[in-house]
Amino acid sequence: GIYFVQSGLVKVHRNLGDKETIVRFAKKGDIVGHRGISTEQTVYPISATTLDVTQLCFVELPFFLSTLRINPELSYRLMLFFADELHLSEQKMTNLTQLPVKNRLAWSLLLLYRIFGEENMDGYIGLTLSKKDLSSYVGTTYETVYRMLGELIDLEAIAMDKKNIFIKNFQLLHDLSEENMGSETA
């Protein structure tokens, strides 16, 4: 089925052995379970875990699919949502293969701010994450994220208060996230 996040925070992740990869985070207004809509796959290898007190609305897949057939506006919006998800997944995969960890971390922090923190004028990302979850999202180890956060703090790009991250220099993070990408922005 499909879950609509009414409140709270959910991490969508894949576990391969003892290694976790966070695919994305879902907040109020987002959907979870949409990757299970498939004509071929019967076992879905991705899980979701709440990171906060969360309220979800569950819609059984047969009902959701029949609703899509009779509601073209919902189908259209879901298609756009899938297109955005695909674009973001492609960008994240490109970053994993082409950017050093510090640059991936900078890109990830800007993305998290865009998703969770734009209403925060003080630069707070709007998401309290453990370094373990942040490393799973960036695609590296806990120790490397810890070291790279220290480097970004030394560069005065970010500040931290416990698990809260504040962006101090958006331009520097943006420059780091674009470094080594060349002219490939499409």
C-alpha positions in Angstrom: 0.0 0.0 0.0 0.8 3.7 0.0 1.4 5.7 3.2 0.8 9.4 3.4 2.8 11.2 6.1 0.4 13.2 8.2 3.1 14.3 10.7 6.5 13.3 11.8 9.6 12.1 9.9 10.4 8.8 8.1 13.6 7.6 6.6 13.3 5.3 3.6 16.3 3.0 3.5 17.7 -0.2 2.1 19.8 -2.7 4.2 22.4 -4.8 2.6 23.8 -7.0 5.3 24.8 -4.7 8.1 25.2 -1.7 5.8 22.3 0.8 5.6 21.7 3.2 2.7 19.2 6.0 3.3 17.4 6.6 0.0 15.4 9.7 1.2 13.5 11.2 4.0 9.8 11.8 4.1 8.0 14.5 6.1 4.4 15.8 6.4 2.7 15.8 3.0 5.1 13.2 1.5 4.2 9.6 0.5 6.0 6.4 1.3 5.5 3.0 -0.4 5.2 4.4 -3.9 8.2 2.5 -5.0 6.2 -0.7 -4.5 3.9 0.2 -7.4 5.3 -2.2 -10.0 4.1 -4.7 -12.5 7.1 -7.1 -11.9 8.4 -7.0 -8.4 6.5 -8.8 -5.6 9.1 -8.3 -2.9 10.0 -4.8 -2.1 13.6 -4.5 -0.8 13.3 -1.0 0.8 12.0 -0.3 4.3 10.8 2.8 6.1 11.5 3.7 9.7 10.1 6.6 11.7 12.7 9.0 13.2 10.1 10.9 15.2 6.6 10.5 16.5 4.8 10.0 13.2 1.2 9.7 12.0 0.6 7.9 8.7 -2.5 7.4 6.6 -2.5 3.9 4.9 -4.2 3.3 1.5 -4.3 -0.2 0.2 -2.7 -0.6 -3.2 -5.7 -1.9 -5.1 -7.8 1.1 -4.0 -5.0 3.5 -4.8 -4.5 2.1 -8.2 -8.2 2.2 -9.0 -8.3 5.8 -7.8 -5.4 6.6 -10.2 -7.4 5.1 -13.1 -10.4 7.4 -12.5 -8.6 10.6 -11.3 -6.4 12.0 -14.1 -5.2 14.9 -11.9 -3.9 12.5 -9.2 -2.2 10.4 -11.9 -0.6 13.5 -13.4 0.7 14.7 -10.0 2.0 11.2 -9.2 3.8 11.1 -12.6 5.5 14.4 -11.8 6.4 13.2 -8.3 8.0 10.1 -9.9 9.9 12.2 -12.4 11.3 14.4 -9.6 12.2 11.3 -7.6 14.0 9.9 -10.6 15.9 13.1 -11.3 17.0 13.3 -7.6 18.1 9.6 -7.6 20.1 10.1 -10.8 21.8 13.2 -9.3 22.6 11.4 -6.1 24.0 8.4 -8.0 26.2 10.7 -10.1 27.4 12.4 -7.0 28.3 9.1 -5.4 30.5 8.2 -8.3 32.0 11.5 -9.1 32.3 13.6 -6.0 34.6 13.3 -3.0 32.9 12.8 0.3 33.2 16.4 1.5 31.6 17.6 -1.7 28.8 15.0 -1.4 28.2 16.0 2.1 27.9 19.7 1.1 25.4 18.7 -1.7 23.4 16.6 0.8 23.3 19.3 3.4 22.0 21.8 0.8 19.4 19.3 -0.3 18.3 18.6 3.2 18.0 22.3 3.9 15.9 22.8 0.7 13.6 20.0 1.8 13.3 20.7 5.5 14.7 24.0 6.4 14.0 26.8 4.0 11.5 28.5 6.4 14.3 28.6 9.0 16.0 32.0 8.5 18.9 31.0 10.8 20.2 28.3 8.4 19.0 25.4 10.5 18.5 22.4 8.3 15.2 21.6 10.1 16.1 17.9 10.6 17.9 16.4 13.6 20.0 13.5 12.3 22.5 11.3 14.0 25.9 11.1 12.3 25.2 7.5 11.5 22.0 8.4 9.6 23.8 11.3 7.9 26.6 8.9 6.8 24.1 6.4 5.5 22.4 9.2 3.5 25.7 10.6 2.1 27.1 7.1 1.3 30.1 6.9 3.5 31.2 5.9 7.0 30.4 7.5 10.3 34.0 8.3 10.9 34.4 10.0 7.5 31.2 12.1 8.1 32.5 13.1 11.5 35.8 14.2 10.0 34.2 16.1 7.1 31.7 17.9 9.3 34.7 19.0 11.3 36.3 20.3 8.1 33.1 22.2 7.1 33.0 23.7 10.6 36.6 24.8 10.3 35.8 26.4 6.9 32.9 28.2 8.6 30.5 26.6 6.1 28.4 25.1 8.9 27.9 25.2 12.7 26.6 22.4 14.9 24.8 22.3 18.2 24.6 18.7 19.2 22.8 17.0 16.3 21.5 20.2 14.8 23.3 21.5 11.8 23.2 25.2 10.8 24.4 26.4 7.4 26.5 29.5 7.7 27.9 29.9 4.2 25.5 28.7 1.5 27.7 29.8 -1.3 30.7 27.8 -0.1 28.6 24.7 0.2 27.2 25.3 -3.2 30.7 25.7 -4.7 31.8 22.5 -3.0 28.8 20.6 -4.3 29.5 21.7 -7.9 33.2 21.1 -7.7 34.5 18.3 -10.0 31.1 18.1 -11.8 32.4 20.1 -14.8 29.7 21.4 -17.1 27.3 18.4 -16.4 24.3 20.1 -14.9 21.5 18.5 -17.0 
